[in-house]
């Protein structure tokens, strides 16, 4: 019996050691204490790079920056973020830059994990959740067969876009019957001069420059891929912008008045045969002057001309609640359970559910919620030896120090990296660069620099399942580190 117990203990230790080693090799992180660099605090962002657009989905978020880069954060359980083809990372805690995307001028999400973007050259790009496999994600890739697009919208089974000439086009997503049948983009008949296109599922709407609103349906599950004939919504003044949620469309006219109307579908099996308007368009929320409306799956957000944000939760439909604690908002995004607002300085604020890091900053309540709006953690570009570090993991800033993904940054910069389990069943990570070494453990770090040994409290941090180290540690090992506050870029040179 005693021998059997000893054998079981040894086996348990071996299993623990194997599990720890696997954790290291896959990039998972260790707990550790924050380590602040002995330097001045980071300079406030200059206005040359700021966020211009924000979008929110079910437990995730994305944003477009003025330099044409796209940033994303939140849940990745269904490969929503587009950071991996085979999902192993379930969430990203702070904004991370999507590698391979640049020159973007328009972004969109369908709220269920599928995203589209238009580049300045008119090409369309997609990423996120695939229709073919739960675990298979789409990393950013170009959508073939469509060009000349200036604005995009992501539908349930389709993509939509406005061309430079103001026409509206839709195309089937990969994994649909229409895509399998080889069907390409189809034009929404009779619509010209479009300035906005939006959708809910496979029902689409467009606003034209003369203020008219048009509605139609197109489904990728229709192998013939024949969009219904667009119908014009009657009884409206000149409209500026609209948002769709369930069977309701909300809009803002050129004078800032809010409007709404409902619609229904005539079905042919699982396909929409036609759209009918169920109610006349009516003015809503009289006395308020709006400049934007956005809808998520259960929430409608309005922004007034003064920048106030008001919420229609749909639980008490038609009753608006003011969202306090925000600076004047320029734009908003409505997720299923969280909201985002963009202020005049291009800074993003968030509130609501944050259990999947969809707000991009730690929850302020034990229930995983953020009840009072807070700033989203600031984004950080990472450059190594003059090239963008293509890591799926973001850098973070703690007390003025910039922390970078240990393994990805070290290997890209030219250091050697080794991970192992010591005899005490502790994770040990070793960096070596030009004869200098750092041996990192959860409680301490041993350094050998220019032949001199020293020991310090561990500087390791862990976010999104990856180990991060401060750039000051890399500097000790002999790397050159620089920081550009304007572009929020940390550069590492070996």
Secondary structure, DSSP 8 states (H G I E B T S, - for coil): -HHHHHHHHHHHHHHHHHHHHHHHHTT----------SS-------TTS-EEEEEE-SSEEEEEETTS-EEEEEE-TTSTT-S-SB----EEEEEEE-TT--SEEEEEE-SSSEEEEEETTS-EEEEEE-SS-SSBEEEEEE-TT---EEEEEE-SSEEEEEETTS-EEEEE-TTSHHHHTT---EE-TT--SEEEEEEETTEEEEEETTS-EEEEE--TT-TT------EE--S---EEEEEEETTEEEEEETTS-EEEEEEEEEEETTEEEEEEE-S--EEESTT--EEEEEE-SS-EEEEETT--EEEE-STTTT--EE--S---EEEEEE-SSEEEEEETTS-EEEEEE-TTSTTSS--SSTTSEEEEEEE-----EEEETTEE---SS--EEETTEEEEEHHHHHHHHT-EEEEEE-TTS-EEEEEEETTEEEEE-SSEEEEEETTEEEEEE---EEETTEEEEEHHHHHHTT-EEEEETTTTEEEEE-
